[in-house]
Amino acid sequence: MFVRPCWQPVSPQDALDLIEQNPWALLVSNGTEVPYATNLPLLLDRTAQNTALIGHIARGNEHSRALASGTKVLAIFEGPWSYVTASWYPNRDMPPTYYYTAVHCTGMLEMQSEAELDAGLEDLTQRMESHYPVGWRTSEIPRSEMVRRFPAITGFRIQVSSIEAKFKLGQDEPLPDALAVASVLEKHSLPQDQDLAALIRRHNSSRLQ
């Protein structure tokens, strides 16, 4: 990933926060003719000393048959992004562009046992359902309804060896232009735009000092 020094996140924690807040990822690994790519949720393993990701994939997916313990994979996460029209700049004298955030994690994939798959699914359910006022629990259905699905999916863990993060938020543009974009996005109703505006201000704050 092409990352200019100014596009580096303010802190390494920013990359981990992006993963936590945007767990929908693209998992990529080598294939015989073309790469395999599968969209799926990947969660940070909060129990691991080093950065690790937990996920699962359908056994019927051809990609799953290409994965094996020791396979090197790339996990791609996208955070808030927006097209930036030149009309948002004070003098309208800059070309349009995109402001966006992304994190690429590379590491070795290991297959999980059924017990680890079970724990991963429970963690995924709890984290996703926590966003809803009356979230669903796996205990609301018979245990057999969960267990019978295990043969159709396989769980895995990615031990992350490298993280690349790109927070392209106007740091290489005139500061008034970047802040103008933040001001426009703050007026939008979409949570993604609000989050992007906050990131723009955070990652340009050192230029105000």
Buried (B, 14 or more C-beta within 10 A) or exposed (E): EEBEEBBBBEEEEBBBBBBBEBBEBBBBBEEEEEEBEBEBBBBBBEEEEEBBBBBBBEEEBEBBEBBEEEBEBBBBBBBBBBEBEEEBBEEEEBEEBEBBBBBBBBBBBBBBEEEBBBBBBBBBBEBBEEEEEEEEEBEEEEEEEBEEEBEEBBBBBBBBEEBBBBBBBBBEBBEEBBBBBBEBBBEEEEEBBBBBBBBBBBBBEEEEE
